[in-house]
Amino acid sequence: MQEQIELKKKLASIENEIDRLKAMVINPSQSKKRKKIIKLEGLWKGVHVTEEDIEDAKKSLFKYDVE
């Protein structure tokens, strides 16, 4: 009896996953909207970025001089 209950739960979980995947295939733009937006506001609290910091970052990223 316990095995039947577990199988029913697993089957329900699989059915839900199939429905979710169908929805993603039918309307991919909807699945993109579900992504959680992460804000970095608190991460940078108290940090002051200067123009010199930006120029140093550009130089470290790009091979050629950036104006």
PyMOL commands that place a pseudoatom at each C-alpha (Angstrom):
pseudoatom trace, name=CA, resn=MET, resi=1, chain=A, elem=C, hetatm=0, pos=[0.000, 0.000, 0.000]
pseudoatom trace, name=CA, resn=GLN, resi=2, chain=A, elem=C, hetatm=0, pos=[2.818, 2.415, 0.902]
pseudoatom trace, name=CA, resn=GLU, resi=3, chain=A, elem=C, hetatm=0, pos=[4.536, 1.635, -2.405]
pseudoatom trace, name=CA, resn=GLN, resi=4, chain=A, elem=C, hetatm=0, pos=[1.392, 2.573, -4.321]
pseudoatom trace, name=CA, resn=ILE, resi=5, chain=A, elem=C, hetatm=0, pos=[1.213, 5.911, -2.540]
pseudoatom trace, name=CA, resn=GLU, resi=6, chain=A, elem=C, hetatm=0, pos=[4.853, 6.633, -3.338]
pseudoatom trace, name=CA, resn=LEU, resi=7, chain=A, elem=C, hetatm=0, pos=[4.334, 5.651, -6.974]
pseudoatom trace, name=CA, resn=LYS, resi=8, chain=A, elem=C, hetatm=0, pos=[1.311, 7.939, -7.220]
pseudoatom trace, name=CA, resn=LYS, resi=9, chain=A, elem=C, hetatm=0, pos=[3.347, 10.832, -5.787]
pseudoatom trace, name=CA, resn=LYS, resi=10, chain=A, elem=C, hetatm=0, pos=[6.167, 10.189, -8.235]
pseudoatom trace, name=CA, resn=LEU, resi=11, chain=A, elem=C, hetatm=0, pos=[3.724, 9.933, -11.118]
pseudoatom trace, name=CA, resn=ALA, resi=12, chain=A, elem=C, hetatm=0, pos=[2.075, 13.213, -10.133]
pseudoatom trace, name=CA, resn=SER, resi=13, chain=A, elem=C, hetatm=0, pos=[5.502, 14.856, -9.937]
pseudoatom trace, name=CA, resn=ILE, resi=14, chain=A, elem=C, hetatm=0, pos=[6.415, 13.562, -13.400]
pseudoatom trace, name=CA, resn=GLU, resi=15, chain=A, elem=C, hetatm=0, pos=[3.101, 14.762, -14.824]
pseudoatom trace, name=CA, resn=ASN, resi=16, chain=A, elem=C, hetatm=0, pos=[3.680, 18.227, -13.375]
pseudoatom trace, name=CA, resn=GLU, resi=17, chain=A, elem=C, hetatm=0, pos=[7.167, 18.331, -14.863]
pseudoatom trace, name=CA, resn=ILE, resi=18, chain=A, elem=C, hetatm=0, pos=[5.815, 17.274, -18.271]
pseudoatom trace, name=CA, resn=ASP, resi=19, chain=A, elem=C, hetatm=0, pos=[3.174, 20.008, -18.109]
pseudoatom trace, name=CA, resn=ARG, resi=20, chain=A, elem=C, hetatm=0, pos=[5.848, 22.559, -17.222]
pseudoatom trace, name=CA, resn=LEU, resi=21, chain=A, elem=C, hetatm=0, pos=[8.064, 21.418, -20.093]
pseudoatom trace, name=CA, resn=LYS, resi=22, chain=A, elem=C, hetatm=0, pos=[5.141, 21.541, -22.524]
pseudoatom trace, name=CA, resn=ALA, resi=23, chain=A, elem=C, hetatm=0, pos=[4.418, 25.100, -21.460]
pseudoatom trace, name=CA, resn=MET, resi=24, chain=A, elem=C, hetatm=0, pos=[8.063, 26.046, -22.016]
pseudoatom trace, name=CA, resn=VAL, resi=25, chain=A, elem=C, hetatm=0, pos=[8.026, 24.567, -25.519]
pseudoatom trace, name=CA, resn=ILE, resi=26, chain=A, elem=C, hetatm=0, pos=[4.718, 26.130, -26.486]
pseudoatom trace, name=CA, resn=ASN, resi=27, chain=A, elem=C, hetatm=0, pos=[5.503, 29.579, -25.121]
pseudoatom trace, name=CA, resn=PRO, resi=28, chain=A, elem=C, hetatm=0, pos=[9.247, 30.035, -24.450]
pseudoatom trace, name=CA, resn=SER, resi=29, chain=A, elem=C, hetatm=0, pos=[8.868, 33.723, -23.581]
pseudoatom trace, name=CA, resn=GLN, resi=30, chain=A, elem=C, hetatm=0, pos=[6.769, 32.779, -20.541]
pseudoatom trace, name=CA, resn=SER, resi=31, chain=A, elem=C, hetatm=0, pos=[9.534, 30.591, -19.144]
pseudoatom trace, name=CA, resn=LYS, resi=32, chain=A, elem=C, hetatm=0, pos=[11.988, 33.495, -19.396]
pseudoatom trace, name=CA, resn=LYS, resi=33, chain=A, elem=C, hetatm=0, pos=[9.692, 35.696, -17.335]
pseudoatom trace, name=CA, resn=ARG, resi=34, chain=A, elem=C, hetatm=0, pos=[9.841, 33.252, -14.445]
pseudoatom trace, name=CA, resn=LYS, resi=35, chain=A, elem=C, hetatm=0, pos=[13.543, 33.830, -13.875]
pseudoatom trace, name=CA, resn=LYS, resi=36, chain=A, elem=C, hetatm=0, pos=[14.272, 35.534, -10.602]
pseudoatom trace, name=CA, resn=ILE, resi=37, chain=A, elem=C, hetatm=0, pos=[15.910, 38.928, -10.921]
pseudoatom trace, name=CA, resn=ILE, resi=38, chain=A, elem=C, hetatm=0, pos=[18.878, 39.336, -8.630]
pseudoatom trace, name=CA, resn=LYS, resi=39, chain=A, elem=C, hetatm=0, pos=[19.689, 42.860, -7.547]
pseudoatom trace, name=CA, resn=LEU, resi=40, chain=A, elem=C, hetatm=0, pos=[23.206, 43.773, -6.458]
pseudoatom trace, name=CA, resn=GLU, resi=41, chain=A, elem=C, hetatm=0, pos=[22.289, 46.965, -4.629]
pseudoatom trace, name=CA, resn=GLY, resi=42, chain=A, elem=C, hetatm=0, pos=[23.338, 45.755, -1.188]
pseudoatom trace, name=CA, resn=LEU, resi=43, chain=A, elem=C, hetatm=0, pos=[26.495, 44.109, -2.475]
pseudoatom trace, name=CA, resn=TRP, resi=44, chain=A, elem=C, hetatm=0, pos=[28.006, 47.416, -3.549]
pseudoatom trace, name=CA, resn=LYS, resi=45, chain=A, elem=C, hetatm=0, pos=[26.906, 49.465, -0.533]
pseudoatom trace, name=CA, resn=GLY, resi=46, chain=A, elem=C, hetatm=0, pos=[29.678, 51.822, 0.555]
pseudoatom trace, name=CA, resn=VAL, resi=47, chain=A, elem=C, hetatm=0, pos=[31.845, 51.201, -2.528]
pseudoatom trace, name=CA, resn=HIS, resi=48, chain=A, elem=C, hetatm=0, pos=[32.935, 54.234, -4.514]
pseudoatom trace, name=CA, resn=VAL, resi=49, chain=A, elem=C, hetatm=0, pos=[33.990, 53.599, -8.115]
pseudoatom trace, name=CA, resn=THR, resi=50, chain=A, elem=C, hetatm=0, pos=[36.162, 56.261, -9.690]
pseudoatom trace, name=CA, resn=GLU, resi=51, chain=A, elem=C, hetatm=0, pos=[36.942, 56.950, -13.341]
pseudoatom trace, name=CA, resn=GLU, resi=52, chain=A, elem=C, hetatm=0, pos=[40.428, 55.588, -12.667]
pseudoatom trace, name=CA, resn=ASP, resi=53, chain=A, elem=C, hetatm=0, pos=[38.905, 52.300, -11.452]
pseudoatom trace, name=CA, resn=ILE, resi=54, chain=A, elem=C, hetatm=0, pos=[36.876, 52.069, -14.652]
pseudoatom trace, name=CA, resn=GLU, resi=55, chain=A, elem=C, hetatm=0, pos=[39.908, 52.765, -16.844]
pseudoatom trace, name=CA, resn=ASP, resi=56, chain=A, elem=C, hetatm=0, pos=[41.957, 50.145, -14.974]
pseudoatom trace, name=CA, resn=ALA, resi=57, chain=A, elem=C, hetatm=0, pos=[39.169, 47.624, -15.482]
pseudoatom trace, name=CA, resn=LYS, resi=58, chain=A, elem=C, hetatm=0, pos=[39.003, 48.405, -19.205]
pseudoatom trace, name=CA, resn=LYS, resi=59, chain=A, elem=C, hetatm=0, pos=[42.765, 47.973, -19.538]
pseudoatom trace, name=CA, resn=SER, resi=60, chain=A, elem=C, hetatm=0, pos=[42.613, 44.609, -17.803]
pseudoatom trace, name=CA, resn=LEU, resi=61, chain=A, elem=C, hetatm=0, pos=[39.803, 43.416, -20.087]
pseudoatom trace, name=CA, resn=PHE, resi=62, chain=A, elem=C, hetatm=0, pos=[40.894, 44.724, -23.470]
pseudoatom trace, name=CA, resn=LYS, resi=63, chain=A, elem=C, hetatm=0, pos=[44.160, 44.067, -25.264]
pseudoatom trace, name=CA, resn=TYR, resi=64, chain=A, elem=C, hetatm=0, pos=[44.215, 47.477, -26.942]
pseudoatom trace, name=CA, resn=ASP, resi=65, chain=A, elem=C, hetatm=0, pos=[44.026, 50.920, -25.389]
pseudoatom trace, name=CA, resn=VAL, resi=66, chain=A, elem=C, hetatm=0, pos=[40.506, 52.143, -24.803]
pseudoatom trace, name=CA, resn=GLU, resi=67, chain=A, elem=C, hetatm=0, pos=[39.826, 55.836, -25.188]
for i in range(1, 67): cmd.bond("trace and resi %d" % i, "trace and resi %d" % (i + 1))
show_as sticks, trace
zoom trace
